[in-house]
Amino acid sequence: MLYWALIFLLIALVSAVFGFGGIATTAASIAQILFIIALVLLLISLVVGFTRSKR
């Protein structure tokens, strides 16, 4: 668990550098795309999980 906390800390520090450096709009658009992809994958996994559990 500590490993993941350190990974997320590094990601936060890198994104802060980009945000304060002027690449914020590009980073924000990439974050929006990744969020939408994550939502789609979540919905797909939920649908597959519900259909397999009913069999």
Contacts in CASP RR format, 6 or more apart in sequence:
PFRMAT RR
TARGET T0000
AUTHOR 0000-0000-0000
METHOD contacts of the structure
MODEL  1
MLYWALIFLLIALVSAVFGFGGIATTAASIAQILFIIALVLLLISLVVGF
TRSKR
15 27 0 8 1.000
18 24 0 8 1.000
18 27 0 8 1.000
19 27 0 8 1.000
END
